[in-house]
């Protein structure tokens, strides 16, 4: 399984990569922006996107909406990572078609269970 980790902070990408490694997932691509993520999704096959919500200029929510609007990627599993646990954000992400939602900070076990819930 290939996972695309999208976050504008290199440190957070490294943390996510380490957590994925702890749960046995080593095939990880990284993108530092929503635009870079879209380019990677077009040029390579990924099985799951794990994206931060708060990014500039393209937010994780906007990235999700663009992925869902494209017929080729509309069903791509997507997990949103955010420091915001506000109910309205969760609802907005659900409406946009997010598969799961992780609130920072989180553990490798939390990540594993969220991925399992999405990927089966």
Secondary structure, 3 states (H helix, E strand, C coil): CCEEEECCCHHHHHHHHHHHHHCCCCCEEEECCHHHHHHHHHHCCCCEEEEECCCCCCCHHHHHHHHHHCCCCCCCEEEEEECCCCHHHHHHHHHHCCCEEEECCCCHHHHHHHHHHHHC
